[in-house]
Amino acid sequence: MQLEEFGWNQVFSAAFDSYRQRGFSPGRVCRCHRESFLVWTPEGEFDTEATGRLRYTADSPDDWPVVGDWVALLPGYALIDAVLPRHTKLSRKQSGAATEEQILASNVDVVFVVTDPGRDFNLRRIERYLLMVSESGAQAVVVINKVDLMDDPSSWAAKVAEISGGRPVLVLSARTGAGVERLRSQISSGKTGALIGSSGVGKSTIVNRLLGYERLPTRGVRDSDGRGVHTTTHREIIPIPGAGLLMDMPGLRELQLWGGTESADGTFSDIGALADNCRFRDCLHGVEAGCAVLAAVADGGLDRRRYDSYLKLRKELAYLETKVDERAALETRRKQKRLHKQYRGISKRGGAKPF
């Protein structure tokens, strides 16, 4: 395969210029397992790891390779020495109390949010996924799998269309193949797609159907509660015949958002359109007089559950912004303290003197 088939373009080529001049080679991370990486290059696949320099200087998740990254490989050793700037970045807040970003994948052009008509179907969860994709910079497509289990597929699609903000909604069956070609058409050559969603919605089965053979292991849902069982354990990019590249991702048990409040405004474009008619430009759509959003809720033009979801997500993101700012300020103070201690040490040894 050529680099262009991996998703290489002029933007990445320009970012790689300084490395090219020093003899580095470009590659794309197609699979990760802890600190080992499988990298695609024009010369073939290489199992590799990060250089000591990268390990030492990586201060944040932005510096560490993830699936989808374009990287600079050290001449003669095929070790990852640097990560090129990302075109898109699919992230969530790490589980637990720590306010840290977890980058799930990068340089994805279109994200397929997969659900099914069973117990997984939840419009509020789909809204969270759409917000996550909006923040990433990628395009979003909602996929309702298992059409063979639906009495009226069009009604399910209509429910999602009401909250999708004009994004495509595909209804298909990975088991029978019905509608799968519509998904294939969304990822052209040189483009990268990714499948996200809960365990058991059929993400791996969709990949196998597109490939035409059982490339990935699959398992059914539990009989006890109808919930999916984790089968995919790592993120991996897979070439799709007659299309581009598709990334299969493990099911997300927890989806804590990472981003700013503007992401909510972009995802809830219908509420944003209503907000343009509010009396006050800084209206929070809570108790303000002349609020067009509240008026729409009152007269039934806006579903109360969608309005509540919008307020909840904005509040969650506003709180996250506050915690991120606090963490950044704390890190700045720590750096200043370290620099001050270093300066005092130099002065005591007779080095640099104050002006």
N, C-alpha and C positions, 0 to 999 in steps of 0.2 A: 504493500500500500504506500501511496505517496502522502506527504505531510498534509496536503489539502484534503485528502480523504479522512484524515484524523480531525479536521476542523481548523487547520492552520490557515491564516489569512494575512493580509498586509499589515493589519494592526499588530498582530503577534510578531510578525517578521521585523517590523520597525523596532519593537521593544527588545528584540533579540540582537540587534546590530552590534552593540558594545561587546556582547559575549562572543559573537561570531568572529570579531576581530582578534579575540584572544584564543581562538581555536576550540571553543566550546561547541557542543552539539545540542540541538533541540530535541525534546521528547515530550510525550504526553503521558501523564499518570492515568492508567486505566484500571488499576486495582490497588488497594491499600490493605495492609494487615499490620496494625500497630506501627512499627517503625521500619517495615519493609514495604517496597513498592514494586509493582510491575509496570514498566514504562515501554510505550511504543516508540520506535524510531524507524526511519527508512531502512536501517540495517537489520531490523528485527526486534523482538521483545527481549527485555533485560530485567532480571530480578536485581534490584539495587537498594541502596539506602542513602541517607543524607551524609554529606561530608561533615567532618568535625567543625569546620568553620560555620556551617549553617546551624548545626546543633547549638553552638555556643552563642550565636548572634540572634537566634529566633526568640523574639521577645513576646510575640503574640500569635494567635491562630493565623493571622494574615501571612506570617513568614513561613509557616510549615506546610509542606505539600499535602494536598487532598486529591481525591479522585476528580479528574477533569482538568487538573492544572497542566499548563505548559511549563516546562522546567529547563534549566541550563545544566547540561551534563559535563562533568569535568573531563578534559581531554585524556584519553587513554585508560580511564577508570570507570566511566559510565556511572559516576556517583552524582547525586543531585546536589548542586552547589547553590542554586537560587531558583526562586519561583517568579515567573513573569507576571506582570499585572493582570488581574482577572477581568474578563469581560462581564461576567455575571457571578454572583455568589449566593448560594442557597444556604441560609443560616437559621439557627434557632438558639434560644438561650439554653445553656447547659442545664441539665437536671440538678436539682438541689438549690441551696440558698445562695451559692456564689453567682455574682453577676458577671458571667463570662460568655463569650460567643462560642458556639460550636458550628464550624463550617462543615456542612454535609457534602457539598459538591460545588464545583465551579465550572464556568464556561459552558453552561447549559443554555441552549437557545429556547427550548420549549419544555415546560413541566406538565406532565399529565397527572392530574389529581384523580386517583382511582377510588371508586366506591362501588357498592353493590346494593340491590334492593332489600337486603336482609337487615339484620340488627345493626350493621355498620352505618346504614344510611342516616345521616344527620346533617341538616342544612347548616347548623351553627358551626359544626366541625369543618364543613366545606368552606365556609367563610374564612375560618382561620387559615386553612391551607392557601386560599386565594390571596389573603393578605401576605402570607409568607412568600409566595411566588412574586407578588407585586414588589415587595421590598428587594427581592433578588435581582430584578432587572430583566428576568426572562418572561416569555409569554406563557400564559396559562390555558390549558384545555381541560375541561372536566370530563371524565370517562365513567360512565355507569356500566359496569361489567355484569355478566350473567343475565343477559336479555332473555335467555331460554327459561329463566325462572319468573319472568314478568308476565302478568296478565295484559297490561296495557303499557308498553314501553314509552309511548308518547307522553303519558301523564307523568311519569317519573322525570323525563327530560324537561317537561314544562315546569315542574317544581324547581329544578336546578336553574333553569333559564331565568327565573324570577330574581335570583340572587347572584347570578354569574356576571352581571355588568356587561353583557354583550359578548362575553368570551364563549368560544365554541363549546358545545355540549355533545359528546358522542355517546351513543348507546350501542353496545356490542356484546358478543359472547365469545370469550376466548376459548371456551370448550368446543363450540361448533364452528367457530370462525366467522360467524355473521357480524358484519360491520367492522371487522378488523382492518380491512384495507383502507378505510377512512383514516384510521390512526396512522398507518404506514405513510399515507400521503402528507402527514403533518411534519415528517422529518426527511427532508431532501438530502441529497449527497453533500457531505461536508458539514452538516448540522448535527447537533447533539440534543437528544431528548432524554428526559428522566421520568421514571414512574415513582410517585410517592402515594402513600395511603396506609391504611391499617393492614395488619397481617390478615391473610385469608380472603382479601378482595380479588385475588387473581393476578397480581402483577407479574409473577414469574410465569404463569400460564400464558399471559399475553405475549411475553418475550418468546416463549417456546412456539407459539402459534405463528408469530412473525418469521421465526427462523425455519419452521417446517420440521423441527425435530426436538426431542426432549433434551435441551441443553442445560436447563436449570431444574433442580429437584422441586417438587411441589407436594403439598399436603392439604388435606381438606380441613374444614372447620370442625371444632369440637361438637360432638352431639349434645353435650350437657348444656351448653349455653349459646351455641351457634357462633362462637367467636373464633377468629383465626388463630393458627398456631405459627410461631416464628419459624420460617424455613430459610429464607435468605439471611445470611449472617454477615455479609460484607457488601460494599458498594462496588459495582463493576460495570465498565463500559463494554458493550457488545456490538459489533458491526451487524447491521441488518441488511440482508440481500435486497437490492433494488431500492435502498433508501440510505439513511445516514447511520448514526450511532445512537444506541439506546442504553441508558443506565438503569439497571435494576437496583433498588434500594430496600434495605430491611424495613419492615413495618415500624411505624413510630408509635410507641406506647404513650409518649408524652410530647405534646407540641406547645412548648413555651415560646412565645414570639420574640424576635429580635429585630428592632427597627424603631422608627419614629412615628409620631402620631399622623404625619402626612400620609403614611402608608394606608391607614384606615380610611382617610378621605378618598384616596385613589381607588381602593377596593369597593367602597360603598358609593359608587358614582351617582346612584339614584338619590341618595341623601345629599350628596354634594350639590346636585342640581337644584334640589329644594332649598338648600342653604343659601343659594345665590339670591333668594327672595326674602331672606330674613331682614328685619329692620336694622339690626346692628351687624356690622362686618365681623366683629369678634364674638358673635353669638355662640354660646356653648350648647344650645339646643336642650337646655334643662328646664329653666323656669322663666326665661326672658320673655318679655312682652314682644309681640310682633314676630315670633319665631315661626317661620314657614314649615319647619320640620315638625314641630309640635302640632301645628294646625293640620298637617297631613295625617298624623297619627290619630287625631281626634275625629276626622271625617272619614277615616278608613282608607285613605289613599296610600298610607304606608303601614305595612304590617307591624304591629306592636312588638312582636318577637324580634324582627330584624332591627328595629329601632333600639331595643334593649341590648341586642348583641353589639351594635355599633358603639353605644355608650360604654359597654363593658370593655371592649377591645381598645377603645381610645384611652380609657382609664388605665388599663394594663400597660399600654405603651408609654403613657405619660409617666407612670411610676418607674418604668424601666429607664426612661431617659434621665430621670432624677438620680437613680442608682448608678447609671453609667457616668454621669457627671461627677458624682461623689467619688467614685472609684478613680476617675482620671485625676481629680484634684489631690486625692491621697497619694497616688503614684508620683505626681509632680513634686509634692512635699518630700517624699522619700528620696527622690533623685537629688533634690536640692540639698537635703541633709547629707547624703553620701558625698556630693561634690564639696560641701563645706568641710567635712571631716578630712577629705583628701587634701584640700587646700591648706588646712591647719597643719597637716602632717608634713607637707612640703615646706611650709614656712619654718617649722621647728627644725627641719634638717638644713636650713640655710639656703633654701631654694628661692622661689619667687617671692618678692616683697610687695607689700601694698604700694599703690601709687601715692 
